[in-house]
Amino acid sequence: MDPEIDGKVAQLESGLSLEQQRLEKLWDAYEQQEKDLNASLDQINILEADIGTKGTLITSLQELLSERDAKLRELEVERQRQMKVEAEYGPRISEMEDTIKDQTDKYDRLLSITQEMESELDLARRALHARDSWFNLNVSSLESISDLIKEWRDIQAGKFPEGSGAGGPGGGKSEFVEAISTIKGLGAVKAENLYDSGFHTVEELKAASVEDIASVVGFTNMSASKVVNGAKEL
């Protein structure tokens, strides 16, 4: 072959080889760009999905904010109402507190008075007990006074004591009654009861026991003991 043609062929083959290499590099670059484009599309899809999720989240947040605002408005309305209630009932509460304090002071005073009355009542109980004790101790003397009053009224009514001849053995009733009338706590009625029970003389009365006198109508062990002791002093 012609060397010149061979040289051109070789030159063309060399150029073709270089062009092929350049095309291969361009194809590789194209494939890489396609891959990058696909990756970018995937990223875009992910971002769009994320945007959708965030949009939903934003919507939810907006709803929550709306609910919060509504709640805040309700709370503000309630606060205003509470302030009105406080303004209305505050003076009443203060008045009630003053009333309670006044009632408490009155109760304290009433309690103090009650305690004083209880002390007075206790003193009255003790006085009543002392009076009853005194009455029980001196009942025979009171009975004697009652007998004397009855005897005096009988005399004023014309009913005189019996004479010396009206008694039994040992003397008359009137002498016996007169003889023992000096015994403390012994009245005419009880003296007559003693006479009617068989005691006709002072000696018989001195010899009697407490039980003997207590068996007579109108006598107790206490009054009988006084009669026995008094008879021994006659």
C-alpha positions in Angstrom: 0.0 0.0 0.0 0.9 3.6 -0.4 2.7 4.8 2.7 0.8 8.0 2.5 -2.5 6.2 2.6 -1.3 4.0 5.4 -0.4 7.0 7.3 -3.8 8.6 6.8 -5.5 5.4 7.8 -3.4 5.1 10.9 -4.2 8.7 11.6 -7.9 8.1 11.1 -7.8 5.0 13.3 -6.0 6.9 16.0 -8.6 9.7 15.8 -11.4 7.2 15.8 -10.0 5.5 18.8 -9.7 8.9 20.6 -13.2 9.7 19.5 -14.5 6.4 20.8 -12.7 7.0 24.1 -14.3 10.4 24.3 -17.7 9.0 23.5 -17.3 6.3 26.2 -16.4 9.0 28.7 -19.4 11.0 27.6 -21.6 7.9 28.0 -20.2 7.2 31.4 -20.8 10.9 32.3 -24.3 10.6 30.9 -25.0 7.4 32.9 -23.6 9.1 36.0 -25.8 12.2 35.4 -28.8 9.9 34.9 -27.9 8.2 38.2 -27.6 11.5 39.9 -30.8 12.6 38.3 -32.6 9.5 39.5 -31.1 10.1 43.0 -32.2 13.7 42.9 -35.7 12.6 41.9 -35.8 10.1 44.8 -34.6 12.9 47.1 -37.3 15.1 45.7 -39.9 12.4 46.3 -38.6 12.0 49.9 -38.7 15.8 50.4 -42.2 16.0 49.0 -43.3 13.2 51.4 -41.6 15.0 54.2 -43.2 18.3 53.2 -46.6 16.5 53.2 -45.9 15.1 56.7 -44.8 18.5 57.9 -47.9 20.0 56.3 -50.0 17.6 58.2 -48.0 18.4 61.4 -48.4 22.1 60.7 -52.2 21.6 60.3 -52.3 19.7 63.6 -50.3 22.4 65.3 -52.6 25.0 63.9 -55.6 23.1 65.3 -53.9 22.8 68.6 -53.2 26.5 68.6 -56.8 27.2 67.8 -57.9 25.0 70.6 -55.4 26.7 73.0 -56.6 30.1 72.0 -60.2 29.0 72.5 -59.3 27.6 75.9 -57.4 30.8 76.8 -60.5 32.8 75.9 -62.6 30.6 78.0 -60.2 31.0 80.9 -60.2 34.7 80.5 -64.0 34.7 80.5 -63.9 32.5 83.7 -61.3 34.8 85.3 -63.5 37.8 84.6 -66.5 36.0 86.1 -64.5 35.0 89.2 -63.4 38.6 89.6 -67.0 39.7 89.4 -68.0 37.0 92.0 -65.1 38.1 94.2 -66.1 41.7 94.0 -69.7 40.8 94.8 -69.1 38.3 97.6 -65.9 39.7 99.1 -67.8 42.2 101.3 -70.3 39.5 102.3 -67.5 37.2 103.3 -65.9 40.0 105.3 -69.2 40.7 106.9 -69.7 37.0 107.7 -66.2 36.8 109.2 -67.0 39.8 111.4 -70.3 38.1 112.4 -68.5 34.8 113.2 -65.9 36.7 115.3 -68.7 38.5 117.2 -70.6 35.2 117.7 -67.3 33.6 118.9 -66.8 36.4 121.4 -70.4 36.0 122.6 -69.9 32.3 122.9 -66.7 32.8 125.0 -68.6 35.2 127.3 -71.5 32.8 127.5 -69.0 30.0 128.3 -67.5 32.1 131.0 -71.0 32.9 132.5 -71.8 29.2 132.3 -68.7 28.3 134.2 -69.6 30.9 136.8 -73.1 29.6 137.0 -71.8 26.0 137.4 -69.6 27.2 140.3 -72.7 28.9 141.8 -74.7 25.8 141.2 -72.1 23.7 142.9 -72.2 26.0 145.8 -76.0 25.8 145.9 -75.7 22.0 145.8 -73.4 22.0 148.7 -75.6 24.5 150.6 -78.6 22.2 149.9 -76.7 19.2 151.1 -75.7 21.1 154.3 -79.3 22.1 154.8 -80.6 18.5 154.4 -77.9 17.3 156.8 -78.9 20.0 159.3 -82.5 19.1 158.8 -81.9 15.4 159.4 -79.8 16.2 162.4 -82.4 18.5 163.9 -85.7 16.9 162.7 -86.5 15.7 166.2 -86.1 19.3 167.5 -88.3 20.6 164.8 -90.9 17.9 165.6 -90.8 19.0 169.2 -91.4 22.5 168.2 -94.3 21.4 166.1 -95.7 19.4 169.0 -95.3 22.4 171.3 -97.1 24.6 168.8 -99.9 22.0 168.5 -100.2 21.8 172.3 -100.3 25.6 172.6 -103.0 25.7 169.9 -105.0 23.0 171.8 -104.8 25.1 175.0 -105.9 28.2 173.1 -108.8 26.1 171.8 -109.8 25.0 175.3 -108.3 21.5 175.1 -106.3 21.4 178.3 -103.8 18.6 179.3 -105.1 15.8 181.5 -105.0 16.1 185.3 -102.9 14.0 187.6 -105.6 11.4 188.1 -105.9 10.4 184.4 -102.8 8.3 184.1 -101.8 4.7 184.7 -99.6 3.2 187.4 -96.7 5.4 188.5 -98.4 8.8 187.8 -100.5 10.6 185.4 -99.7 11.4 181.8 -99.5 15.1 182.3 -96.9 14.7 185.1 -94.9 12.3 182.9 -95.0 14.6 179.9 -94.0 17.6 182.1 -91.2 15.6 183.7 -89.5 14.7 180.4 -90.3 17.8 178.5 -86.9 19.2 179.3 -85.3 16.5 177.1 -84.0 18.2 174.0 -85.9 17.3 170.9 -88.8 15.7 172.7 -92.2 17.3 172.3 -95.5 16.7 174.0 -96.9 14.4 171.3 -93.9 12.1 171.4 -93.9 12.2 175.2 -97.6 11.1 175.1 -96.6 8.4 172.7 -94.0 7.2 175.2 -96.6 7.2 177.9 -99.1 5.3 175.8 -96.4 2.8 175.0 -95.9 1.9 178.7 -93.3 4.4 179.9 -95.0 6.0 182.9 -92.1 7.2 185.0 -88.7 8.8 184.4 -87.0 5.8 185.9 -88.6 3.5 183.4 -87.5 5.8 180.6 -83.9 5.8 182.0 -83.9 2.0 182.0 -85.1 1.8 178.4 -82.7 1.1 175.5 -82.4 2.9 172.2 -84.2 0.0 170.5 -87.1 0.2 173.1 -87.6 3.9 172.4 -87.2 3.5 168.6 -90.0 1.0 168.6 -92.5 3.7 169.7 -94.5 5.5 167.0 -92.8 8.8 165.9 -89.2 7.9 166.9 -86.2 7.0 164.9 -82.9 5.6 166.1 -81.4 9.1 166.2 -84.3 10.7 168.2 -84.5 7.6 170.4 -80.8 8.0 171.2 -81.3 11.6 172.2 -84.2 10.6 174.5 -82.1 7.9 176.2 -79.2 10.3 176.7 -81.5 13.1 177.8 -83.4 10.8 180.3 -80.1 10.0 182.0 -79.5 13.7 182.7 -82.9 14.2 184.4 
